[in-house]
């Protein structure tokens, strides 16, 4: 305790003889007449060696003279309300030296407000390979001490200093040996690596493969070997680096095991389905030829921006499927399958691919499932486990991959190169029957209506990077206009030159006149610079606009379009359209700003017929008089529309009713409710870009610089 003003008075100045006897019989309790009680006995539960190792009567091993820690606390039972409690720690360590003599070292810390953790950095002359015992007791400001920590109910703590590091481990792998005999096994194939140090006190190995975070693994008993499993996701040189760690925490030197990873095994079955119209079978890149039933139509369109040239159309009837009449893979081991799919309907379950089990059902199915309260979803079923994820939209291409990893019994579903669902602990299911394309056993066949292309089956894990590449349809720049002044009002398309942008209604160019300002003594502010380059398009908001001569992209498929704009007035008095494309009477889409609602709006129509429904998605915002970047992205495979302003998504929604607009791209106007042209934009425009495909959110931020 801290009395601050000397020993406080008591009403009873003496202790009875019985009390004195009791105090004398209690270990660590002061027996002198007085009112100060000793501090509390430190608990062995709070004692540590080098902060991480608990006190133990079995010696713990440390790599050097350790730091000892203990929590000490003075009692509060003898306090007045204004008093604080101070405590310090008295440590003691002892051992028997080589001559049989006992050696001791002690240390007493200062007294501070308690409870508090106190530490002792033990001296460097403590011997190695010797059992050193230690205990601690608390001491207060008046010198009263507690019982030692190893008095009942405690015990004596012990440690041994180990100054010898373990021997480096060996690394052995049958699948991925460190030799110069060539490239081994391959991407998606697991290998075993056994680490083993000759030192018998090794309790842990720390290892890492190139580019990965270090991991730790412990042998079953000290000094024993340990085996880990690893699967490469990329081919090429790799390495695993390993250190052994002994019970004292000392590290061995680093062992490096170099690896040369071969490319992943090619599919065990592969049908591009790009056979000529009228073919009776689907030729196989790998595996057996697939027999085509009468309802299969070859020569259908392929997904754009892929290497495929065509696909097959299936009509959902009983004679519309393909099969090799044999299994494609052993489903009791690791396997994967993938395909491109475009559904013609989403109201009933449909199967892209499956394989027959022995019980009259399918062991697995890859396809789509309708939902009760939303858009259909993609699905991968294996045995009793079904994964769902992603959005299946009518007429939208998607790349699907289903993977079963028997190494950890994990099932995964990928849509367009991204994992959308997974589940572990999935039981193996045998499928000795035939592989099917476009149908499955059960669910009335769950027959496919729509297109299917490029079906592949593997007998290994297909890595995430491989799946990303397979499902990639990167956006392609198809038209680009950096607007600079021309004499004829025709702005060339710098991408390929066949889609010029023509000015109409008196539209012109804005060029900042810096020289006039320099020559005018009354000019106090330089004119604003052009949006990009030396000039930009200037529109008067009355009848000015710019347009192409025809459609630039197929608006029924994924596309992206963006530009930079500058409003002539930061508070416009009416809605203004900056982008649109449609036909003579309506817009497939238009992007506008509505000052009454103070929001950016994206308006899409559900078809070209008169009176077609419209969807409006909007986000709050305000135009500026310097520069706004506006980008519209339609992702056909996901069935989503998104409007970005200044690189940020301000509005997004599901949309599955796209149509191919036959009209030109319009800059600065759109259709009004009556079908005529209006909502002319007043301001400047520049840096117009049009892409086939959906830009990613990160690409939108730099849309003007993509090529």
C-alpha positions as CSV (number, residue, x, y, z in Angstrom):
1,X,0.0,0.0,0.0
2,X,1.0,3.7,-0.4
3,X,0.2,5.6,2.8
4,X,1.4,8.9,1.5
5,X,1.5,10.5,5.0
6,X,3.0,7.8,7.2
7,X,1.6,4.8,8.9
8,X,-2.1,5.4,9.7
9,X,-3.5,5.1,13.2
10,X,-5.7,2.2,14.4
11,X,-8.2,2.2,17.2
12,X,-6.6,-1.0,18.5
13,X,-2.9,-0.4,18.9
14,X,-1.9,-3.9,19.7
15,X,-2.5,-7.3,18.4
16,X,-3.8,-10.0,20.7
17,X,-1.6,-13.0,21.4
18,X,-3.9,-15.3,19.4
19,X,-3.8,-13.0,16.3
20,X,0.0,-12.9,16.6
21,X,0.2,-16.6,16.6
22,X,-2.0,-16.9,13.6
23,X,0.0,-14.3,11.7
24,X,3.2,-16.1,12.6
25,X,1.8,-19.4,11.3
26,X,0.9,-17.9,7.9
27,X,3.7,-18.0,5.3
28,X,4.8,-14.6,4.0
29,X,2.6,-12.6,6.4
30,X,4.3,-9.9,8.4
31,X,4.2,-10.8,12.1
32,X,5.3,-7.4,13.5
33,X,2.8,-5.3,15.2
34,X,1.3,-3.0,12.5
35,X,-1.5,-2.5,10.1
36,X,0.3,-3.1,6.7
37,X,-0.7,-6.4,5.1
38,X,1.7,-8.1,2.7
39,X,1.1,-8.2,-1.0
40,X,-0.6,-11.2,-2.7
41,X,1.4,-14.4,-3.7
42,X,2.1,-14.3,-7.4
43,X,0.2,-17.1,-9.3
44,X,2.2,-19.4,-11.4
45,X,-0.5,-19.0,-14.1
46,X,0.9,-15.5,-14.7
47,X,4.6,-16.5,-14.9
48,X,6.2,-16.7,-18.3
49,X,9.6,-17.3,-19.9
50,X,10.4,-15.0,-22.9
51,X,6.7,-13.9,-22.8
52,X,5.4,-16.8,-24.7
53,X,6.3,-19.9,-22.7
54,X,4.3,-20.6,-19.5
55,X,6.0,-21.5,-16.2
56,X,6.4,-25.2,-16.0
57,X,8.0,-27.6,-13.5
58,X,9.2,-29.5,-16.6
59,X,12.0,-27.4,-18.0
60,X,11.1,-25.3,-21.0
61,X,13.9,-24.6,-23.5
62,X,15.0,-21.2,-24.5
63,X,17.7,-20.0,-27.0
64,X,19.5,-17.6,-24.6
65,X,19.3,-16.1,-21.1
66,X,15.5,-15.4,-21.0
67,X,13.3,-12.7,-19.8
68,X,11.2,-13.8,-16.9
69,X,7.8,-12.1,-16.3
70,X,5.3,-12.2,-13.3
71,X,2.2,-10.3,-12.4
72,X,2.4,-8.9,-8.9
73,X,-0.3,-7.2,-6.8
74,X,-0.6,-5.6,-3.4
75,X,-3.7,-6.3,-1.3
76,X,-6.4,-3.7,-1.0
77,X,-7.8,-5.0,2.3
78,X,-5.7,-2.5,4.4
79,X,-6.5,0.5,2.3
80,X,-8.3,3.8,3.0
81,X,-10.3,5.1,0.1
82,X,-7.5,7.6,-0.8
83,X,-4.7,5.0,-1.0
84,X,-3.1,3.3,-4.0
85,X,-1.4,-0.1,-4.0
86,X,2.2,-0.4,-5.1
87,X,4.1,-3.6,-5.8
88,X,7.3,-4.8,-7.2
89,X,8.8,-8.3,-7.9
90,X,11.7,-10.1,-6.3
91,X,13.0,-12.8,-8.7
92,X,15.4,-15.6,-7.8
93,X,17.1,-18.1,-10.0
94,X,19.4,-21.0,-9.0
95,X,21.2,-24.0,-10.4
96,X,23.9,-26.6,-9.5
97,X,27.2,-26.0,-11.3
98,X,29.6,-28.6,-12.6
99,X,31.3,-28.7,-9.2
100,X,28.1,-29.5,-7.4
101,X,27.8,-26.1,-5.9
102,X,24.5,-24.2,-5.9
103,X,24.6,-20.8,-7.7
104,X,22.0,-18.1,-7.3
105,X,21.1,-14.9,-9.0
106,X,18.4,-12.4,-7.8
107,X,16.8,-9.2,-9.0
108,X,14.2,-6.9,-7.4
109,X,12.2,-4.5,-9.5
110,X,11.0,-1.1,-8.5
111,X,7.5,-0.7,-6.9
112,X,4.8,0.8,-9.0
113,X,1.0,0.9,-9.0
114,X,-0.4,-2.7,-9.1
115,X,-1.4,-5.1,-10.4
116,X,1.5,-4.9,-12.8
117,X,3.6,-7.2,-14.9
118,X,7.3,-7.0,-13.9
119,X,10.2,-8.6,-15.8
120,X,13.7,-9.6,-15.2
121,X,16.2,-9.8,-18.0
122,X,18.4,-12.6,-16.6
123,X,22.2,-12.2,-16.7
124,X,24.2,-13.6,-19.6
125,X,26.3,-15.8,-17.4
126,X,23.5,-18.3,-16.8
127,X,24.8,-21.7,-18.0
128,X,23.7,-23.6,-21.1
129,X,22.4,-27.1,-21.0
130,X,21.6,-26.8,-17.3
131,X,18.3,-26.9,-15.4
132,X,17.8,-23.4,-14.0
133,X,15.0,-23.1,-11.4
134,X,13.2,-19.8,-10.5
135,X,10.5,-18.3,-8.5
136,X,9.3,-14.8,-7.6
137,X,7.5,-13.0,-4.8
138,X,5.8,-9.6,-4.5
139,X,7.2,-6.8,-2.4
140,X,5.3,-3.6,-1.4
141,X,6.5,-0.1,-0.6
142,X,7.1,-0.9,3.0
143,X,9.2,-3.9,2.2
144,X,6.6,-6.5,3.1
145,X,6.8,-9.6,1.0
146,X,4.4,-12.2,-0.2
147,X,4.9,-15.9,-0.2
148,X,7.2,-17.2,-3.0
149,X,5.3,-18.3,-6.1
150,X,6.4,-21.9,-5.6
151,X,5.0,-22.2,-2.1
152,X,1.6,-24.0,-1.9
153,X,-0.4,-24.0,-4.2
154,X,2.4,-23.0,-6.6
155,X,5.4,-24.9,-8.0
156,X,8.9,-24.1,-9.1
157,X,9.5,-22.9,-12.7
158,X,12.4,-24.3,-14.7
159,X,14.2,-23.7,-18.0
160,X,17.2,-24.9,-19.9
161,X,19.2,-22.6,-22.2
162,X,20.0,-24.3,-25.6
163,X,22.6,-22.5,-27.6
164,X,22.9,-25.0,-30.5
165,X,20.7,-24.5,-33.6
166,X,19.2,-27.5,-35.3
167,X,20.6,-29.1,-38.4
168,X,18.9,-28.0,-41.7
169,X,16.2,-30.3,-42.9
170,X,16.2,-32.4,-46.0
171,X,13.3,-32.1,-48.5
172,X,12.2,-35.1,-50.5
173,X,9.3,-35.2,-53.1
174,X,8.6,-38.0,-55.4
175,X,6.3,-35.9,-57.6
176,X,8.5,-32.7,-57.6
177,X,12.1,-33.8,-57.1
178,X,15.0,-31.3,-57.1
179,X,16.9,-32.5,-60.0
180,X,17.9,-31.6,-63.6
181,X,16.0,-34.4,-65.3
182,X,13.3,-32.2,-66.7
183,X,9.9,-30.8,-65.8
184,X,7.8,-32.7,-63.3
185,X,4.1,-33.6,-62.9
186,X,2.2,-30.4,-63.5
187,X,-0.2,-27.6,-62.7
188,X,-3.2,-28.9,-60.8
189,X,-1.5,-32.1,-59.5
190,X,-0.7,-32.4,-55.8
191,X,2.7,-33.6,-54.6
192,X,4.0,-34.7,-51.2
193,X,7.0,-33.0,-49.6
194,X,8.7,-34.6,-46.6
195,X,10.8,-32.4,-44.3
196,X,13.3,-34.1,-41.9
197,X,16.1,-32.7,-39.8
198,X,18.7,-34.9,-38.2
199,X,18.3,-33.0,-34.9
200,X,16.2,-34.8,-32.4
201,X,14.8,-31.7,-30.7
202,X,13.0,-30.2,-33.8
203,X,9.4,-29.5,-33.0
204,X,8.4,-27.4,-36.0
205,X,9.2,-26.6,-39.6
206,X,8.6,-23.2,-41.3
207,X,8.2,-23.4,-45.1
208,X,7.1,-21.3,-48.0
209,X,6.8,-21.7,-51.7
210,X,7.8,-18.8,-54.0
211,X,5.4,-15.9,-53.6
212,X,3.4,-17.4,-50.7
213,X,3.3,-16.6,-47.0
214,X,5.3,-18.8,-44.6
215,X,3.4,-21.7,-43.0
216,X,4.2,-23.8,-40.0
217,X,3.8,-27.5,-39.5
218,X,4.7,-29.7,-36.5
219,X,5.9,-33.4,-36.6
220,X,4.0,-35.9,-34.5
221,X,6.9,-36.2,-32.1
222,X,10.1,-34.1,-31.6
223,X,12.7,-35.0,-34.1
224,X,10.3,-36.7,-36.4
225,X,9.7,-36.0,-40.1
226,X,6.6,-34.2,-41.4
227,X,4.9,-34.4,-44.8
228,X,2.9,-31.6,-46.5
229,X,0.9,-31.6,-49.7
230,X,1.1,-28.8,-52.3
231,X,-0.4,-28.1,-55.7
232,X,1.1,-25.7,-58.2
233,X,-1.2,-23.3,-59.9
234,X,1.3,-22.1,-62.6
235,X,4.0,-23.9,-64.6
236,X,7.6,-22.9,-64.5
237,X,10.4,-22.7,-61.9
238,X,9.3,-22.8,-58.3
239,X,10.9,-23.6,-55.0
240,X,10.1,-24.5,-51.4
241,X,12.3,-23.1,-48.6
242,X,12.3,-24.7,-45.2
243,X,13.8,-24.1,-41.8
244,X,13.7,-26.5,-38.8
245,X,12.8,-25.0,-35.4
246,X,13.9,-26.7,-32.2
247,X,12.2,-26.7,-28.8
248,X,14.2,-23.7,-27.7
249,X,12.9,-21.7,-30.7
250,X,16.3,-21.8,-32.5
251,X,16.2,-21.8,-36.3
252,X,18.3,-23.9,-38.7
253,X,19.8,-22.5,-41.8
254,X,17.5,-22.4,-44.8
255,X,17.1,-25.4,-47.1
256,X,15.9,-24.6,-50.7
257,X,14.3,-27.3,-52.8
258,X,14.1,-26.2,-56.4
259,X,11.1,-27.3,-58.5
260,X,10.4,-27.3,-62.2
261,X,6.6,-27.5,-62.7
262,X,5.3,-28.8,-66.0
263,X,2.2,-27.4,-67.7
264,X,-1.1,-28.9,-66.5
265,X,-2.3,-32.1,-68.2
266,X,-4.6,-31.4,-71.1
267,X,-8.3,-32.4,-70.8
268,X,-9.1,-36.0,-70.9
269,X,-12.1,-35.1,-73.0
270,X,-12.7,-32.0,-75.1
271,X,-15.3,-31.1,-77.7
272,X,-15.2,-27.6,-79.1
273,X,-18.7,-28.2,-80.7
274,X,-17.5,-26.0,-83.6
275,X,-18.2,-28.7,-86.2
276,X,-19.7,-27.7,-89.5
277,X,-23.5,-27.4,-89.9
278,X,-25.0,-30.8,-90.7
279,X,-22.4,-32.8,-88.9
280,X,-23.5,-36.1,-87.3
281,X,-20.9,-36.1,-84.5
282,X,-18.8,-33.7,-82.5
283,X,-15.2,-34.2,-83.2
284,X,-13.0,-34.6,-80.1
285,X,-9.8,-32.7,-79.3
286,X,-9.4,-35.4,-76.7
287,X,-11.4,-38.4,-75.7
288,X,-14.0,-40.2,-77.8
289,X,-16.2,-38.6,-80.5
290,X,-19.5,-37.4,-79.2
291,X,-22.6,-38.7,-81.0
292,X,-25.1,-36.0,-81.9
293,X,-28.8,-36.7,-81.8
294,X,-31.1,-35.5,-84.5
295,X,-32.1,-32.3,-82.7
296,X,-28.5,-30.9,-82.5
297,X,-27.8,-28.0,-84.8
298,X,-24.1,-27.2,-85.5
299,X,-22.9,-23.8,-86.7
300,X,-24.6,-21.6,-84.1
301,X,-22.9,-18.4,-83.0
302,X,-20.0,-18.5,-80.6
303,X,-19.3,-16.2,-77.7
304,X,-17.6,-13.1,-78.9
305,X,-14.0,-12.2,-77.9
306,X,-13.1,-15.9,-77.6
307,X,-11.2,-18.3,-79.8
308,X,-14.4,-20.3,-80.6
309,X,-15.7,-20.0,-84.1
310,X,-19.2,-21.6,-83.6
311,X,-21.3,-23.6,-81.1
312,X,-24.3,-26.0,-81.1
313,X,-27.9,-25.1,-80.6
314,X,-30.1,-27.5,-78.6
315,X,-33.9,-27.2,-78.6
316,X,-34.7,-28.8,-75.2
317,X,-36.5,-31.8,-76.7
318,X,-35.8,-35.5,-76.4
319,X,-33.6,-35.7,-79.5
320,X,-31.4,-32.8,-78.7
321,X,-28.2,-33.9,-76.9
322,X,-24.7,-35.2,-77.5
323,X,-22.9,-38.1,-75.8
324,X,-19.7,-40.1,-76.3
325,X,-21.6,-43.2,-74.9
326,X,-18.9,-43.6,-72.3
327,X,-17.7,-41.9,-69.1
328,X,-15.5,-38.9,-69.5
329,X,-13.8,-39.1,-66.1
330,X,-13.7,-41.0,-62.9
331,X,-15.8,-39.0,-60.5
332,X,-14.4,-40.8,-57.4
333,X,-11.2,-38.9,-58.0
334,X,-10.5,-35.2,-58.6
335,X,-12.2,-33.9,-61.8
336,X,-13.3,-30.7,-63.4
337,X,-15.5,-29.7,-66.3
338,X,-16.2,-26.5,-68.1
339,X,-18.4,-25.1,-71.0
340,X,-19.7,-22.0,-72.6
341,X,-23.5,-21.7,-72.3
342,X,-26.2,-19.4,-73.6
343,X,-29.7,-20.2,-72.4
344,X,-32.8,-19.5,-74.6
345,X,-35.0,-19.7,-71.5
346,X,-34.5,-19.8,-67.7
347,X,-37.9,-20.9,-66.3
348,X,-37.0,-24.6,-65.8
349,X,-33.9,-26.5,-64.7
350,X,-31.5,-27.1,-67.6
351,X,-28.3,-29.1,-67.9
352,X,-25.2,-28.2,-69.8
353,X,-23.4,-31.4,-69.0
354,X,-23.7,-34.5,-66.7
355,X,-22.5,-38.0,-66.2
356,X,-24.7,-41.0,-65.5
357,X,-24.5,-42.8,-62.2
358,X,-25.4,-46.5,-61.7
359,X,-28.7,-45.8,-59.9
360,X,-30.5,-44.2,-62.9
361,X,-29.6,-40.7,-61.8
362,X,-26.7,-38.4,-62.7
363,X,-23.7,-38.3,-60.4
364,X,-23.1,-34.6,-61.3
365,X,-24.9,-31.9,-63.4
366,X,-23.7,-28.5,-64.5
367,X,-26.4,-26.1,-65.6
368,X,-28.9,-23.6,-64.3
369,X,-31.8,-23.5,-61.9
370,X,-34.7,-21.1,-61.7
371,X,-35.4,-19.3,-58.4
372,X,-38.7,-18.4,-56.9
373,X,-38.1,-14.7,-56.3
374,X,-35.3,-13.7,-58.6
375,X,-33.3,-14.4,-61.8
376,X,-32.2,-17.9,-62.5
377,X,-28.8,-19.0,-61.2
378,X,-26.1,-21.3,-62.4
379,X,-25.7,-24.6,-60.6
380,X,-23.3,-27.5,-60.1
381,X,-24.6,-30.6,-58.3
382,X,-22.4,-33.5,-57.3
383,X,-24.2,-36.3,-55.4
384,X,-26.4,-34.7,-52.7
385,X,-24.6,-31.3,-52.8
386,X,-25.7,-28.5,-55.0
387,X,-23.8,-25.2,-55.4
388,X,-25.5,-22.2,-57.0
389,X,-24.2,-18.7,-57.9
390,X,-24.1,-16.1,-60.6
391,X,-27.0,-14.9,-62.7
392,X,-28.2,-16.8,-65.7
393,X,-29.8,-14.4,-68.2
394,X,-31.7,-15.3,-71.4
395,X,-29.4,-14.8,-74.4
396,X,-26.3,-14.1,-72.3
397,X,-23.2,-16.2,-72.7
398,X,-21.5,-17.5,-69.5
399,X,-18.5,-19.7,-68.9
400,X,-19.1,-22.4,-66.3
401,X,-16.6,-24.5,-64.4
402,X,-17.4,-27.2,-61.9
403,X,-14.6,-28.7,-59.8
404,X,-14.4,-31.5,-57.3
405,X,-11.1,-31.7,-55.4
406,X,-10.8,-35.1,-53.8
407,X,-7.7,-33.9,-51.8
408,X,-9.9,-32.0,-49.4
409,X,-13.4,-33.1,-50.6
410,X,-14.2,-29.6,-51.8
411,X,-16.8,-28.7,-54.5
412,X,-16.5,-25.4,-56.3
413,X,-18.5,-23.5,-58.9
414,X,-17.0,-20.8,-61.1
415,X,-18.9,-18.4,-63.4
416,X,-17.0,-16.3,-65.9
417,X,-13.7,-17.2,-64.3
418,X,-14.8,-16.2,-60.7
419,X,-15.6,-18.6,-57.9
420,X,-19.2,-18.1,-56.8
421,X,-19.8,-21.0,-54.4
422,X,-17.9,-23.8,-52.6
423,X,-18.5,-26.4,-50.0
424,X,-16.2,-28.8,-48.2
425,X,-16.8,-32.2,-46.8
426,X,-18.5,-33.4,-49.9
427,X,-18.7,-37.2,-50.2
428,X,-17.4,-39.1,-53.2
429,X,-20.0,-40.3,-55.8
430,X,-19.3,-42.9,-58.5
431,X,-20.5,-42.3,-62.1
432,X,-19.7,-45.3,-64.3
433,X,-22.2,-44.2,-66.9
434,X,-21.9,-42.1,-70.0
435,X,-21.1,-38.4,-70.2
436,X,-24.0,-36.3,-71.5
437,X,-24.1,-32.8,-73.1
438,X,-27.4,-31.1,-72.9
439,X,-29.3,-33.5,-70.7
440,X,-29.3,-35.3,-67.4
441,X,-31.1,-38.2,-65.7
442,X,-34.0,-37.0,-63.5
443,X,-35.7,-33.6,-63.6
444,X,-37.4,-34.8,-66.8
445,X,-34.0,-34.8,-68.4
446,X,-33.5,-31.1,-67.6
447,X,-32.7,-30.7,-71.3
448,X,-30.9,-27.6,-72.5
449,X,-32.5,-24.9,-74.7
450,X,-29.9,-22.6,-76.2
451,X,-26.3,-22.8,-77.2
452,X,-23.3,-24.7,-75.8
453,X,-19.7,-24.5,-76.8
454,X,-16.2,-25.8,-75.9
455,X,-17.0,-28.6,-73.4
456,X,-13.9,-29.8,-71.5
457,X,-13.3,-32.4,-68.8
458,X,-10.1,-32.8,-66.7
459,X,-8.8,-35.5,-64.3
460,X,-7.0,-32.9,-62.2
461,X,-7.6,-29.6,-60.4
462,X,-7.9,-26.7,-62.8
463,X,-6.2,-23.8,-61.1
464,X,-7.9,-20.4,-60.5
465,X,-5.7,-18.7,-63.0
466,X,-6.5,-21.3,-65.7
467,X,-10.2,-20.9,-65.0
468,X,-9.8,-17.1,-65.2
469,X,-8.2,-17.4,-68.6
470,X,-10.8,-19.9,-69.9
471,X,-13.7,-17.7,-68.8
472,X,-12.2,-14.4,-69.9
473,X,-13.9,-12.2,-72.5
474,X,-11.9,-9.0,-72.1
475,X,-13.5,-5.9,-73.4
476,X,-12.2,-4.7,-76.7
477,X,-12.0,-1.1,-77.8
478,X,-13.9,-0.8,-81.1
479,X,-14.2,3.0,-81.5
480,X,-12.4,6.0,-80.1
481,X,-12.8,9.7,-80.8
482,X,-10.4,12.2,-79.3
483,X,-12.2,15.3,-80.5
484,X,-10.0,18.0,-82.2
485,X,-11.1,20.8,-84.6
486,X,-11.7,19.7,-88.2
487,X,-12.7,21.9,-91.2
488,X,-15.5,19.6,-92.3
489,X,-17.1,18.8,-88.9
490,X,-16.2,15.1,-89.3
491,X,-14.2,13.6,-86.5
492,X,-12.2,10.4,-87.4
493,X,-12.4,7.2,-85.4
494,X,-8.8,6.8,-84.4
495,X,-9.3,3.0,-83.7
496,X,-9.8,1.8,-87.3
497,X,-11.2,4.9,-89.1
498,X,-14.5,3.4,-90.4
499,X,-16.8,5.0,-87.8
500,X,-16.4,8.8,-88.1
501,X,-18.4,11.1,-85.7
502,X,-20.2,13.8,-87.6
503,X,-21.4,17.1,-86.2
504,X,-25.0,18.2,-86.7
505,X,-27.2,21.2,-86.0
506,X,-24.5,23.8,-85.9
507,X,-22.3,21.9,-83.4
508,X,-18.8,23.3,-83.2
509,X,-15.5,23.2,-81.3
510,X,-14.2,24.9,-78.2
511,X,-10.6,26.1,-78.3
512,X,-9.3,28.1,-75.3
513,X,-7.9,31.5,-76.5
514,X,-5.0,32.0,-74.2
515,X,-3.2,34.6,-76.4
516,X,-6.3,36.9,-76.4
517,X,-6.2,36.9,-72.6
518,X,-2.6,37.7,-72.5
519,X,-3.1,40.6,-74.9
520,X,-6.1,41.9,-73.0
521,X,-5.1,44.0,-70.0
522,X,-8.6,43.6,-68.5
523,X,-8.5,39.7,-68.7
524,X,-8.2,38.6,-65.1
525,X,-8.8,34.8,-65.6
526,X,-7.5,32.4,-68.3
527,X,-10.2,30.5,-70.2
528,X,-10.8,26.9,-69.1
529,X,-8.7,24.4,-70.9
530,X,-10.2,21.9,-73.3
531,X,-11.4,18.6,-71.9
532,X,-8.7,16.7,-73.7
533,X,-6.1,18.0,-76.1
534,X,-6.4,21.3,-77.8
535,X,-10.2,21.3,-78.5
536,X,-13.4,19.6,-77.6
537,X,-16.9,19.3,-79.0
538,X,-19.2,22.3,-78.2
539,X,-23.0,21.8,-78.0
540,X,-25.5,24.7,-77.6
541,X,-28.3,22.7,-75.9
542,X,-30.8,23.7,-78.7
543,X,-30.2,21.4,-81.6
544,X,-26.5,20.5,-81.6
545,X,-25.3,16.9,-81.4
546,X,-22.8,14.5,-82.9
547,X,-23.5,11.0,-84.2
548,X,-22.0,8.0,-86.1
549,X,-23.6,6.8,-89.3
550,X,-24.6,3.5,-87.8
551,X,-24.4,1.2,-84.7
552,X,-21.0,0.9,-83.2
553,X,-21.7,-2.1,-81.0
554,X,-24.3,-4.8,-80.6
555,X,-26.3,-3.5,-77.7
556,X,-27.8,-7.0,-77.2
557,X,-24.4,-8.2,-76.1
558,X,-22.1,-6.9,-73.4
559,X,-20.7,-3.4,-74.2
560,X,-19.3,-0.3,-72.5
561,X,-19.4,3.3,-73.6
562,X,-18.0,6.4,-72.0
563,X,-17.0,10.0,-72.5
564,X,-15.9,13.2,-70.8
565,X,-18.4,16.1,-70.5
566,X,-18.5,19.6,-69.1
567,X,-21.8,21.3,-68.4
568,X,-22.1,24.9,-69.5
569,X,-24.0,25.6,-66.3
570,X,-23.6,23.6,-63.0
571,X,-27.3,24.1,-62.4
572,X,-29.0,23.1,-65.7
573,X,-32.7,24.0,-66.0
574,X,-33.9,20.8,-67.6
575,X,-32.9,17.1,-68.2
576,X,-30.0,16.7,-70.6
577,X,-28.9,13.6,-72.4
578,X,-25.2,13.0,-73.0
579,X,-25.3,9.5,-74.6
580,X,-27.9,7.4,-76.4
581,X,-28.3,4.7,-79.0
582,X,-31.6,3.2,-80.3
583,X,-33.7,3.3,-83.4
584,X,-35.8,6.0,-85.1
585,X,-38.4,6.2,-82.4
586,X,-36.8,5.1,-79.1
587,X,-33.5,4.5,-77.3
588,X,-32.1,1.1,-76.3
589,X,-30.3,3.2,-73.6
590,X,-29.7,6.8,-72.8
591,X,-27.6,8.5,-70.1
592,X,-28.8,11.8,-68.8
593,X,-28.8,14.2,-65.9
594,X,-32.1,15.3,-64.3
595,X,-31.7,18.5,-62.3
596,X,-35.2,18.2,-60.8
597,X,-34.1,15.0,-59.0
598,X,-30.5,16.0,-58.7
599,X,-29.4,12.6,-60.1
600,X,-27.7,10.9,-62.9
601,X,-30.1,8.5,-64.7
602,X,-29.6,5.5,-67.0
603,X,-32.7,4.6,-68.9
604,X,-33.0,1.3,-70.8
605,X,-36.0,0.0,-72.8
606,X,-37.1,-3.7,-72.9
607,X,-37.4,-4.0,-76.6
608,X,-37.9,-1.9,-79.7
609,X,-41.6,-2.3,-80.1
610,X,-43.8,0.8,-79.4
611,X,-44.7,1.2,-75.7
612,X,-42.0,-1.1,-74.5
613,X,-41.3,-0.9,-70.8
614,X,-38.5,1.2,-69.5
615,X,-36.2,0.7,-66.5
616,X,-34.6,3.7,-64.9
617,X,-31.7,3.4,-62.5
618,X,-30.4,6.5,-60.9
619,X,-27.8,7.8,-58.4
620,X,-27.4,11.1,-56.7
621,X,-24.9,13.6,-58.2
622,X,-24.3,17.1,-59.4
623,X,-22.7,18.2,-62.7
624,X,-19.6,20.3,-62.7
625,X,-18.3,23.0,-65.0
626,X,-14.9,21.4,-65.3
627,X,-15.1,17.7,-66.2
628,X,-17.3,14.7,-65.5
629,X,-16.4,11.2,-66.8
630,X,-19.5,9.2,-67.5
631,X,-19.4,5.5,-68.4
632,X,-22.2,3.0,-69.0
633,X,-21.5,-0.8,-68.7
634,X,-23.9,-3.6,-69.8
635,X,-22.8,-7.1,-68.7
636,X,-24.8,-9.5,-70.7
637,X,-23.5,-12.6,-69.0
638,X,-24.4,-11.3,-65.5
639,X,-27.5,-9.5,-66.6
640,X,-26.4,-6.2,-65.0
641,X,-26.3,-2.5,-66.1
642,X,-24.1,0.0,-64.2
643,X,-23.6,3.7,-64.5
644,X,-20.3,5.2,-63.4
645,X,-19.6,8.9,-62.8
646,X,-16.1,10.0,-62.1
647,X,-15.0,6.4,-61.8
648,X,-17.6,5.5,-59.2
649,X,-20.7,3.4,-59.6
650,X,-23.7,5.6,-59.0
651,X,-26.4,3.2,-60.1
652,X,-26.7,-0.5,-60.9
653,X,-29.5,-2.9,-61.6
654,X,-30.4,-6.3,-63.0
655,X,-31.4,-6.1,-66.7
656,X,-32.2,-9.1,-69.0
657,X,-34.1,-7.5,-71.8
658,X,-31.4,-6.0,-74.1
659,X,-32.0,-5.7,-77.8
660,X,-29.8,-4.9,-80.8
661,X,-30.2,-1.2,-81.5
662,X,-29.9,-0.5,-85.3
663,X,-29.4,3.2,-84.9
664,X,-26.2,5.3,-84.5
665,X,-24.4,6.4,-81.4
666,X,-25.7,9.8,-80.3
667,X,-23.6,12.4,-78.4
668,X,-25.7,15.1,-76.8
669,X,-29.3,14.1,-77.5
670,X,-31.9,11.4,-76.9
671,X,-35.5,10.5,-77.6
672,X,-38.3,12.2,-75.6
673,X,-41.5,10.5,-74.4
674,X,-43.3,11.4,-77.6
675,X,-40.7,9.6,-79.8
676,X,-39.0,12.8,-81.1
677,X,-35.5,14.0,-80.5
678,X,-34.8,16.3,-77.5
679,X,-33.0,16.7,-74.2
680,X,-30.1,18.4,-76.1
681,X,-27.0,18.7,-74.0
682,X,-25.5,22.2,-73.3
683,X,-21.8,21.9,-72.7
684,X,-18.6,20.2,-74.0
685,X,-17.8,16.6,-74.8
686,X,-14.6,14.7,-75.6
687,X,-12.7,11.4,-75.3
688,X,-15.5,9.2,-76.5
689,X,-14.8,5.4,-76.2
690,X,-16.9,2.4,-77.1
691,X,-16.0,-1.2,-76.2
692,X,-17.3,-4.6,-77.0
693,X,-17.6,-6.3,-73.6
694,X,-18.1,-5.2,-70.1
695,X,-15.3,-3.1,-68.5
696,X,-14.4,-4.0,-65.0
697,X,-14.8,-1.5,-62.2
698,X,-11.0,-0.9,-62.2
699,X,-10.9,-0.4,-66.0
700,X,-13.7,2.2,-65.8
701,X,-11.4,4.4,-63.8
702,X,-8.9,4.6,-66.8
703,X,-11.4,4.0,-69.7
704,X,-9.9,6.9,-71.7
705,X,-6.5,5.2,-71.8
706,X,-7.5,1.7,-72.7
707,X,-6.7,0.3,-76.1
